[in-house]
Amino acid sequence: MLSKVLLVALAAIFITGEVVIAVAHIIALVVSFLSIHGTFRRKKDQGTHHAVSIIKPLLGADGQTETNLESFFRLDYDIDRFEILLCVESKDDPIVPVVRRLQQKYPNVRSQLFIGGKNVGLNPKINNMVRAVEAAKCPWLWIADSGIFAKPSCLQDMVRCVSPEVGLIHQLPFVTNPRNFASYVNAVYFGTSHARAILVSDPLNLRCINGMSCMIRRGALEQVGEAIVLLCAPDGIL
């Protein structure tokens, strides 16, 4: 008798879980549609005048690194309203000649390479970025991982979300052109469960942030407190 009750309870839990996942899928699809075509879409005339410092923590190089990095030099944005701050730990990092090559190719784009981090805490990514954050001249900081490819209108899309009450804007990345098993796994993950969680959390006013690409108001970041910044991973901070 007890085993039967247990089986019924487990079945009820399983069915409930499947229903919750199905509802989450529907919500995610509706939010996606409205974001692209409907009420959530930002007006095209909303401000693209905000100055942004793009901070790129870099480590190593692969077949896509230069293409990804070059996309930030090709952003369709007022060239006087953004800068690119690139961070590497070592002068021997293979990404350094890639950065130098892009700086020569796009001399009109304000960019600066920082070699050598600053040991301020436990997180090596934050240690790598500290000098760039300190040198940033703009009130908005866009932190984007080396694996991020930005379409030309990407920065405009993010800036259109700026309003007085907004302190952080993030993006939902997806994998393009998978080339091996690991990248196919990433494509499935970012296109399914990860995307669903982010899309469902937004209309429910839940804080679920993707740290791979996010833009932070500098004043809001300073309010977080130095202790948290030094101890937490980027996603945890956000």
C-alpha positions in Angstrom: 0.0 0.0 0.0 2.8 2.4 1.0 4.7 1.7 -2.2 1.6 2.4 -4.3 1.1 5.8 -2.5 4.7 6.5 -3.1 4.4 5.7 -6.8 1.3 7.9 -7.2 3.1 10.8 -5.4 6.2 10.5 -7.7 3.9 10.3 -10.7 2.1 13.5 -9.6 5.4 15.3 -9.0 6.6 14.2 -12.5 3.4 15.3 -14.2 3.4 18.6 -12.3 7.0 19.2 -13.4 6.2 18.5 -17.0 3.2 20.9 -16.9 5.4 23.6 -15.4 8.0 23.1 -18.1 5.3 23.2 -20.8 3.8 26.5 -19.4 7.4 27.9 -19.2 7.9 27.1 -22.9 4.6 28.9 -23.8 5.6 32.0 -21.8 9.0 32.0 -23.4 7.6 31.8 -26.9 5.1 34.6 -26.2 7.8 36.8 -24.7 10.1 36.1 -27.7 7.4 37.0 -30.2 6.4 40.2 -28.4 10.0 41.2 -28.0 10.6 41.0 -31.7 7.3 42.0 -33.1 5.1 43.4 -30.4 4.7 45.5 -27.3 8.2 44.8 -25.8 10.0 46.1 -28.9 12.0 49.2 -28.4 11.4 52.3 -30.5 14.1 52.9 -33.1 14.4 56.6 -32.2 15.2 55.9 -28.5 18.5 57.4 -27.5 21.7 56.1 -29.1 23.7 59.0 -27.5 24.9 57.2 -24.4 28.6 56.8 -24.1 29.8 53.3 -23.5 33.1 51.7 -22.5 33.3 48.2 -23.9 35.4 45.9 -21.7 36.7 42.7 -23.3 38.4 40.2 -21.0 40.6 38.0 -23.3 42.5 34.8 -22.9 43.9 32.8 -25.8 42.7 32.6 -29.3 40.9 30.1 -31.5 39.5 30.1 -35.1 36.6 32.4 -34.2 38.4 34.8 -31.8 39.4 37.4 -34.4 36.1 37.4 -36.1 34.3 37.9 -32.8 36.6 40.6 -31.7 36.5 42.5 -35.0 32.7 42.7 -34.8 33.1 45.2 -31.9 35.3 47.4 -34.0 32.6 47.4 -36.7 29.7 48.5 -34.5 27.2 50.8 -36.1 27.4 53.5 -33.4 28.7 57.0 -33.1 32.5 56.5 -33.1 32.9 59.3 -30.5 30.5 57.6 -28.1 32.2 54.3 -27.4 35.6 52.9 -26.6 37.0 49.3 -26.5 39.2 48.3 -23.6 40.9 45.0 -24.1 42.4 43.0 -21.2 44.9 40.2 -21.2 47.0 38.7 -18.3 50.2 38.2 -20.3 52.1 39.9 -23.1 52.8 36.4 -24.5 49.1 35.6 -24.9 48.3 34.6 -28.5 45.5 37.1 -28.6 47.8 40.1 -28.3 49.0 40.1 -32.0 45.3 39.7 -33.0 44.4 42.8 -30.9 47.3 44.8 -32.4 46.3 43.8 -35.9 42.7 45.0 -35.3 43.9 48.3 -33.8 45.9 49.0 -36.9 43.0 48.0 -39.1 40.6 50.3 -37.3 42.7 53.3 -36.2 39.6 55.6 -35.9 38.0 53.3 -33.2 39.2 54.3 -29.7 40.8 51.2 -28.2 43.3 50.4 -25.6 45.1 47.1 -24.6 45.8 46.4 -21.0 48.4 43.8 -20.3 48.6 42.4 -16.8 45.7 42.4 -14.4 45.4 43.6 -10.8 45.0 41.1 -8.0 42.0 42.4 -6.1 40.2 39.2 -5.2 39.5 35.5 -5.9 38.0 35.8 -9.4 40.7 35.8 -12.2 38.2 37.3 -14.8 37.6 40.3 -12.5 41.3 40.7 -11.7 41.9 40.8 -15.5 39.3 43.6 -16.0 40.0 45.9 -13.0 42.5 48.1 -14.8 40.2 48.6 -17.7 37.2 49.4 -15.4 39.4 52.0 -13.6 40.5 53.6 -16.9 37.0 53.6 -18.5 35.8 57.1 -19.4 32.1 56.4 -20.1 29.2 56.1 -17.7 28.1 52.8 -19.1 30.3 49.6 -19.0 29.5 46.8 -21.5 31.3 43.7 -20.4 31.4 41.1 -23.2 33.3 37.8 -23.2 35.7 36.9 -26.0 33.3 34.4 -27.4 30.6 37.0 -28.1 30.0 38.1 -31.7 28.2 41.5 -32.0 26.0 42.3 -34.9 26.5 46.0 -36.1 23.3 47.2 -34.4 24.0 45.3 -31.1 25.1 48.4 -29.1 22.2 50.4 -30.4 19.8 47.7 -29.3 21.2 47.7 -25.8 21.3 51.5 -25.4 17.6 51.7 -26.4 16.8 50.0 -23.2 18.4 52.8 -21.1 16.1 54.7 -18.8 16.6 56.5 -15.5 15.5 53.5 -13.5 17.7 51.0 -15.4 21.0 50.1 -14.0 21.8 46.9 -15.9 21.0 45.6 -19.4 21.9 42.1 -20.5 21.5 40.0 -23.6 20.5 36.5 -24.4 23.3 34.9 -26.5 22.9 32.0 -28.9 25.4 29.8 -30.6 26.0 30.1 -34.3 28.0 27.9 -36.7 28.7 25.1 -34.2 31.8 23.2 -35.4 32.3 20.3 -32.9 30.4 18.3 -30.3 31.0 20.8 -27.5 29.7 23.7 -29.6 26.6 21.7 -30.5 26.0 21.0 -26.9 26.3 24.8 -26.2 23.9 25.5 -29.1 21.3 23.2 -27.7 21.7 24.5 -24.1 21.6 28.2 -25.0 18.7 27.7 -27.4 16.5 25.7 -25.0 16.7 25.5 -21.2 18.9 28.6 -20.8 16.8 30.8 -23.1 13.6 29.5 -21.5 14.8 30.4 -18.0 15.9 34.0 -19.0 12.7 34.7 -21.1 10.4 33.4 -18.4 12.1 35.3 -15.5 11.8 38.7 -17.3 8.0 39.1 -17.3 7.8 37.5 -13.8 10.2 40.3 -12.6 12.7 37.7 -11.4 16.4 38.6 -11.5 18.1 36.2 -13.8 21.2 37.7 -15.5 23.5 36.4 -18.1 27.0 37.6 -17.4 28.5 36.8 -20.9 27.3 40.1 -22.3 25.8 42.8 -20.1 25.9 46.6 -19.9 26.1 48.2 -16.4 25.6 51.8 -15.3 28.8 52.7 -13.6 27.0 54.4 -10.7 24.9 51.3 -10.1 28.0 49.1 -10.1 29.7 51.3 -7.5 26.6 51.0 -5.3 27.0 47.2 -5.2 30.0 47.6 -2.9 33.6 46.7 -3.4 33.5 43.6 -1.2 30.9 41.9 -3.3 32.8 42.8 -6.5 36.0 41.3 -5.2 34.6 38.0 -4.0 31.9 37.1 -6.5 31.8 35.8 -10.1 30.4 38.3 -12.6 27.0 36.6 -12.8 26.9 36.5 -9.0 27.5 40.2 -8.8 24.8 41.0 -11.3 
